[in-house]
């Protein structure tokens, strides 16, 4: 995995086992990626629609998933791996931390797990290409998304206004998971704010 990390995020490069050991109140750790296309006049964010056979069927979210404590070297390696697995995109730079969410998951087999999820704005290799000796944005619809079909059934490049409409109205284009699970809509809007700054 070859990627760079913004200097203020260097803390997340410590070994994942040490990162988890410093947070004994959590049994599981997750990561989320917010990927933007800048080819259009207004930024667009990549959203994935959960498969109808998965939990929270039909809801929209960014790529992400569970850290693998035994095999991922760092939390950021988890982020890069999950982004590749769920979208086919290669993270080139980790820009900023958007949110840290915590919740309690009730297992189907019984019992509970306390989960914390770290979500970041990232840049991916596939959104830029060299042309005439300089990097140019790849047109949004030409960015090659490859979904993991068991987890996601569709993708879209959303603008901020459509996210806001979906939050404010049941007739919006996107349906997001319950606020207690990942805080997707507020985090997506916060990611837009960071990018627009």
N, C-alpha and C positions, 0 to 999 in steps of 0.2 A: 504494500500500500504506500503510494507516494502522494503526500498532500502536505500543505503548509497550514500553520495555525497562527491566528492573530496573536500578538505578544501577550495581550491581557488574558488569553485563554490557556496559557502554558500550564497552569495548574492542572488542567485536565489530562495532561500527558503522563501523570504518575501511573504506576502499574494498577490495573483494574482491581486486583486483589487487595491492594493497599487502600484504594479509594473506597471499596465496599467495606473493608474492615473498620474504616473510620466512621462509618454510618451503620452501626449495628441495629438501629431501629428499623431498617428495611431488609426485607428478604429478597426482593427482586429490584433490578435496575433496568430502565428503558431509555431509549434515545429516539429523537425525532429530528427530521431534516426539513428545512424550508428552502426550496429551490426556486429561484426567480429567473425568468427570461426578460432580457432588456432589449429585445429586438423591436418591440412595438413602442409607440409614444408613451404608453403607461406600462409600468411593470406588471407582469403576470406571474402568479405562483402556481406551481405544480400541485394538483390535488389528485388523490387516488380514491376511488370508490370501493369500499369493502365488498367482498363477495357476499352473495346472499346466503351462502352456506356457512359463513364465518360469524363470529360474535359481532354485535352491532351491525347487522346486515344493511347494506345500502348507504351507510354513512360515509362522509368524505373526510379525508385527513391527508397529512403529508406522509412521505415514506418514514418508516421507523419500526422499532420493535425492541425485543428483549436483548440485553447484554448477555453474552455467554462467558460467565466468569472463569470457566476452565480454559477457554481458547482465545478470547479476545485479550490482547495485551493491555489496552487502555480503553477508557470510555469512548474516546474519539475513534479508535479502531472499530468499536461496535457500531458507531454512527456511520462510518464509511462502508462497512460490510452490509449493514441493513439497507442503506441507500442503494447499493449495487444490487442486492438481492430483490428489492421490491420495485425498482425503477429501471435497472440496467444502466444507471448513470454513475460515473466515476467522480467522486469528490476530489477537487483539486485544492480547495482552500476552505478553512472553517473561519467564518467571518465574525460571528457574535453569538452569545447566549441569549436566547429569547425568553425562556421560562424554565422554571423547575416546578413540576407538579407532583403532588403526593396523594395517594388514595389507598383505600383498603379493598382488596379483591376477594370476593367470596368464591371459593373453588367449588366446582360441581361435585367433587369427591368429598366435600366438607372441609371445614377449616378456613382460615383467612390468610392472606399474604399482604404485607404492607409493601407498596410499590412506589418508587420515585422515578420520574422521567425528566431527562434533560433534553431540551429542544434548542436547536441551533439554526441560524441562517448559514447556508453553505453555498459555495460556488462549485460547479461541475464542469469537467472538461468539455462536454458536448454542447455547451451553450456558446462557445467561442470557436472560431477557426481563423487560420491565417489567410489573408487575401491582400494582394498588392503590398506585401511586406509588413502588414500590421494586422493585429487581431480585430476581427469584426464579429458582431453578434450573429449567431445562427438564427434564421427565421424560426419563430416559435414552433410552427407546425412541422418543421424539419428536424427538431430535436428527437432523437431516436429513443422513445420510451419502450421498455420491455417489462410488462407486468408479470408478477408471480400469480398465475391464474387461480391458485387455491386461496389466495388472500385478497386479491383485488380484481375487479371485473372491468373497470373503465378508468380513464384518466381525463383530466381537463386542465387547461391553463386559465386560471380565474383572475379576474380583475377585482380590485378592492371593493368597488361598488356592488358587485354581485355577492360578495361575502357579507357586506353590510345589509343588503336586502334580505339575504337568507337568515340573518340573525333577527331582523326586525319583523319578518313576515313569514307565515307558514307557506306562502306561495313562492318563496325564493327558490333559486336554482339548486341549492345544496342543502342537504340535511346533515347536521353534525352530531357526533356522539353527545350523550348527556354531559352537562357541565362538570359533573364529578369525575368523569373519566377522561382525563387528558386535556380538558379545557381547550379543545381544538379551535373553536371560532375566535375567542379572545386572543389566543396565541398567534393565530394567523394574522389577525389585525395588527398585533404588536410587531410581528415580523415585517409587515408592510411599512409600519412607522419607522422601523430601524433602517430599512432599505431606502425609504424616501428621504431620510436625514442625510 
